[in-house]
Amino acid sequence: MILKKLLKTLISLIFTVLMVFVGITATAEDRDEKNEWYEQALNAYNTQDYQTALHYFTLLADAGDPYAQYTTASLCFYGWGTDPNYEKAAEYARMSADQGIAAAQALLAHMYLQGLGVEQDIAKAAALNQLGADGGDDYAQNALGWMYDNGIGVEQDYVKAKEYYQLAADQGQPDAQTNLGVLYENGNGVPQSYETAAKYYQLAADQGQPYAQTYLGILYENGSGVPQSYETAAKYYQLAADQNLASAQAWLAQLYEFGNGVEQSSEMSLKYYQLAADQGDPMGQWGMGKAYQFGVGVDVDYVKAAQYYQLSADQEDPDGLECLGYLYLEGLGVEQSMEKAIELYELAAERGSEEAQRQLLILGQ
């Protein structure tokens, strides 16, 4: 989650604000004590002694400082200096949010959305994200955009999704840049534009956002909005695959399978299909099914091929559906069934599989 990546930056800003808070809200004696807490927290944090840092931030938080309350909530949420404690994180995030700290409102919204430390409440998540977004927090803006994009907690509205994604993207928020790119790629709430999608994917990819790297790789593989280049596609797939993103691993596997942009390698293809499949990626499962069906890097095993194709088909992947249909047609690894084969081909054809459409024509369907 991007909040974790921003936490160090946020805390460095909070230190400055804390000094102002301590200076203007306390008696001389209190200022001395809070200054000591602040110094201890700062020194501990800078030496990565998060347990001590958490202790002193908690003292400041209990004294009413909203920025320390947010920092304490974040440390508890991510388990820095303590085991992750969502209930305590929610408690301090709420204290800070009630004092108008936008970042705390965003964190608390995420907790309500996921039901972490609080009872899940999508409506509260939306309301808190709205407060945070109005306060200029880029994470809240992106999260609210996502809610409008998907119609979760609010009425689905691509135009509003674009509005909030844009606000966050303009602040350099990579998740928002990625989401904005998706809107442009699909033409949802904005004029369809691969070029603009590529622009935002590039901005996010340059910050290490793995989904943006994958989506940008796909654009390069297909030559959509960018010059066609398998080599560049492989570069971005690799970056995302190294972050263990399953879909990127599957796309990279396919490049290795056919030697597009990389040296052809059945071994590398199998490696990345397996990594993706193990995470439940339908393309990875389909790739492993092919490997077992045709004996690429493994012994031919139609039963295992059928098992992998079934996993892919269960996620309505058109290639998985089509290949499973073929196994039923031929009775390979499964009991032969023309009826089942046609059913699977029809499902695959409805999802755009040209091979399934061709098979249905051959079968007179």
N, C-alpha and C positions, 0 to 999 in steps of 0.2 A: 504494500500500500504506500502511496506516495508520501503520506504523512511521516512515515518512518524516515524516508530519505531527507525530508525537510527538517526533521527534529533538531539536528545540531544547529542548523541555521537559525531556526526559531528561538532556540535557547540562547544563542549568542545575542540576539536582539532583545530577548527578555531580560538579560542581565542589565542592559542599559536602562530599560524601563524600570526595573526593580530599584535601581539606584535613585531614580527620580521619585518613585513611590515612597521609598524609605525616607527620603529627605523632606518630603512635604506632608507626611501623614502621621508623624510620630513625635513624641516628646524627645528631649535630648537623650534621656536614658534609654528609651525605646530605640532611638536611632542607632545608638552605639551597639545595642544588642543585635538589632536587625542587620546592621552593617557587618557585624561579625558573622552572622548566619550567612549573609550574602557572600562574604569572602570565603568562608568554608565551603559553601556550595560550589562557587566558581573554581576554587583550587581543586576540589575533589573531582569535579566534572572534567576539568582540563587534564587531569592525570588518569582519567577513565576509572576512577573510584566511584562508581555509580551508586553503590550502597550508601556511602557517606553523603554524596550529593543529594540523594533522595531524602535522607534524614533531614538535612537543612532546608531543602525546598519544602518539605512537609511542614516544618516549623513556620516558615514564612507563609505557607498556604493557610495554616490554621490561624495565623494572625490576620488573615483576611485579604492577603494580596492576590488579586485575580490572576496575575501572570504566573505566579508561583503555583497557584491552584491548577492552572492548565498544564504547567510543566510536570507537576506531581502526577496528574492524571495520565499524561503521555508516558512517563516513566513506568507507571503501574501497568498501563495498557500493553506496552511492548516488553515488559519484564526486564528493564534496565535497573539493576541494583536490587531487584526483588524477583520473585516468581511472578509471571503475569497474573494480575489480579483485576479482573474486569469490574467487579463490584466496587472496589475502591477507586478504580479509574473513573467509573460513572459518577461516584459521589463527588470527587473533586472537579470533574468536568462540568457537572451541574452547577457547582458553586461558581465557577468561573464564567460559565455561560450566562448565569443569572445576572452577572455583572457586565454583560455585554461584550465579552471577548469572543470575536468571530471564530477564531481557530478552535476554541473550546466548543462552540456551538456545532461546528463541523464534526469534531470528534464525537460528541454526544449523539449527533444525528446518525453517524455511522454505527454506533452501538445500538441505537434503537432499530435501525434498519436490519442489523444482523442478529439482534437479540442477545447481545454480549453484555452481561452484567446487569441487564434490565430486561423486562418483558418486551418482546418484539412489538413495536408499534410503528407501522409504516407512516401513519398520518403525522405522528410526532417527529419522525425523521424528516419528513418533507418540510414541516414548519420550522424546524431547527436549521435545516439547510437553507431555507429562505432567509432566515435571520443572518446566518453566516455569510451568505452570498451578498445580501444587502450591505453587510459590513466590510465587503471587499475581500473575503477569504477565497483564494483561488480553489482550494479543495472543495469548499461548500458550493462554489459556482459550478465546478465540474460535476459534483454529485447531484446537484439539482438538475443540471442539464441531462444527466443520465436518467433521472427519474422521469423527466418530461419525454425523453427519447423513447423510453420503454413503457410509459404509462403506469408507473409504479408510484402509488401514493398521490398522484395527480392525474389529471386527464392527459392522455397522450397528445403531444403537440411538438412537432419537429421544429417549428419556427422558434418556440421558446427554448427548446433544447439547443438550437444553434446560438441563440442569444447568450445563454449562460456558458456554453462551451467557449464561445468567442471571448467572453470576459476573462475566463480563466486562461485560455490559450494566449491572450495578449499579455498575460503576466508570466508567460513561459512555462506554464504547467503542462508537462508532457502527456499526461493521460488525457487532458482536454484537447490538446493538439491532435492526438490520435483519434479521439471520438469525433472531432470536427472533420478530420480527414475522411472518416467513414461516411459522415453525412454527405460530403461532396462526392465521394466515390459512387454512392447509391442515389444521389439526387434527392435526398430527404430534407425538405425544408429549405433547400438551396438549389440553384441550377446545377445539374450534374456536370462534374468537371474532374477528369482524372488528373489534370495538371495541378489543380488546386489541392486535390487530395494528396498528391505526391509532395506538394510543398509542405503541408502540415505533417505528413508522415516523416518527412526528412527532418523537420525541426525536432520532433519527438525522438526519432531514431538517433539523432546526434546526442541526445541526452541519455541514451541507453534504454529507451522504452522498448521492450521486446515485441509487443504486438505491433507497434509502428514499424519496427525492423522487418517483421514478417510481412506485413501488408505492403511495405515498400518493395520487398523482394518479389512479391507476386506481380506488382506493377512492372518491375524490370523484366521478369520472366516473360510477361505477356506483351511488353512494349506499350503499355497503356499510360499515356501522359508523360512518359519518359522514353528515351531510346531503348530498344530491346537489347538486353544484355544478360545472358545466363551467368556470366562471371560476376556481375554486380548483384544479381539475385542471390547467387551462392554466398557472396560476402555477407549480405544482410541476414539470410537464413542462418548462417553459421553464428553470427553474433547473438541472435535470439536463441538458437539451439543451445549455445553455451550457457544460457541462463535457464536452461531446462524447460523451455516452452515447447510443449508437445507438438503443436501444429507446425512450428518451424522445423522441428526434427523430421516430421513427415515430409514436408516440402523438400528439405535437403536430401532426404533419402531418395526421393524421386529423381533429383538431379544426378545423384551417384548411380542410380539404376540405369539411366540412359547416357551417362557421360556428358551431360549438358553443363558447361561452365566449370566442370571439375573432371578429373580423370575418372573414367568409368571404373567402378569398384562394387562388385556384388557384396563384398564383405562390409564395406562402409554403408551401403544401402541397407543391408540387413540390420546393421548396428542401429541406425537411426530409426528405421521402421519399428524395431523392437522397443527402443526407448519411448517412442511416441505411443505405441500400442499399450505398453505397461502403464501409461498414464490415462488410458481410456480414449485416446484420439482415434476417431473412426477411420481416418486416412491411414494412420499407422496400422490399425487392425486389418484393413483391406490389404495393405502392403505385405503384412505377415501372412495373410491368407494366400496371396499370390506366390510368396516364397515357398510355402508348403505344397501348393498345388503343382508348381512347376519344378520344385527341387532346386531352388536358387539359394545356395549357401547352406541348405539343410536337405535332409532326405525327403523325398516325396512322401507326403502323409495327407491323404484327402480328408481324413477325420479332423485333423488339426486345421486344415485349410477351411473346412466347413465351420469349425468353431470360431475362428477369427472372422470369417465373413459374416457369421451370425451376429457377433458383437458389433460389427460395423453396421450391418443392416438394422439392428435394433435401434441405432441412432439415425436411421433413415438416410444413410449415406447412399447415393445412387450407385456408386461403383460396388459397394458391398452388397447391395440388393441384387444387382445384375449378376455378379459373380456367383453369389449363392444360388440364384436362379439357374445358372448353368449347371452347377453341381446336382441340383434336383432333376434337371432335365436328363442328365447322363447317369444319375445314380452313383455319384462319386462321393464317398464319405458319408452319404445320407441315403435313405431309402428313396428309390426313384419315384418321382411324382410329377407328371405333366401338369396337373392342376396347381401344385405348389409352385412349379417353375413359372407358369404363366402369371400367377398372382404376384410373384416377386418381380418378374419383368415389367408388369404393369405399374407397380409401385416405383420401380427405377425409372421407367419412361416418364411417368408423371413428374419426376424430379430432374428430368433433363438428360437422362442417359441415352445417347444415340445408339449405342450397341444394343441396349434393351429394346429400343424401338425397332431396330433392324431384326432382332430375333423374333419379335412379335409378328412382323411381316412374314418372315420365313414360316412361322407356325400358323399363319393364316388368321391371326387375331386382329 
